[in-house]
Amino acid sequence: MRITQAEFSEAKARSSILSILALWLVLFTCGQVQSFERQVDPDRAQSPPMPRLIKDENPEARQSDLTGSIRSIDSTVVFAVREGFADHTAPCEPCVLILQRTDRIYPLGNLSLISTKELSANRIVIRYEGILKPNAMLDCFGPAQTNTYFDLPGHEYELVFQYRSMIDNYKLIIDDSLIIINPIKTSFTRVEDTLYWRYKPSSFTFHCGDTTATSTICNKFVDTLMNQIDLVEFTYPDYGAIPYKRATGGYPIRFFLYGDESDYKKAGEILKAYTMAHINSEINMSMRNWKNQRYMSWMFLRGD
């Protein structure tokens, strides 16, 4: 059977229409899938990254000492949430640190609080096993203690401490600028500070002596520093704990922001030159930044 030219043209047109309809259907379906993915992705993006345990550390004991017998916890456990440096050998950015110690002081200097940790996206559980009495003891007084370093993204967590049948609960809120700890139910633990102001990135502190007698030479150094480097001075609120030392009298401890890490290195070079020209061993100037890099006048005088 022969197909006329008119029938062929009509069939071709019908085929084109069907192809266009099929293409439209594919594009519509893909659009729905992409729209669905766009609706899901924001929720997925809001899910916090998993917290991570970095390490436990007893500052009074060598790792080789941490073998011995376990004794019961017979004291309130006092804790503080701060920032610390998991690597003490090189400059590094701070991580979240939970310091834990017994309220009781023992006649042994390197007792450790032993615990296991359970981490999830919204929950941190520290389960105490007891106090480790090492085979190698230090002949001094001190609490049983441990420092636990975490990689904790900014988020709201339930912080749980457990020892035997006792379970204490806290709400832990971590933000870019501060950390808040709210007690919910407590029986054997106590938090030192409920608010902690975090390190400001690209910040450092300047300390100059413990009396006001050296104020003139201290101020002259700050003027020299700010004339050579673009710095912004800032202060922390008077309430809450802070990552740097607070002034307890004498010359005020001062805080600065710098633009680049090379600026802080230059600040160290300026302190060294100023030390060699104007400072003797009776005056101590020091700087420490948010990555735990330190410059100290007494080290320059010693030749370090």
Order of alpha helices (4+ residues) and beta strands (2+ residues): alpha-beta-beta-beta-beta-beta-beta-beta-beta-beta-beta-beta-beta-beta-alpha-beta-beta-alpha-beta-beta-alpha
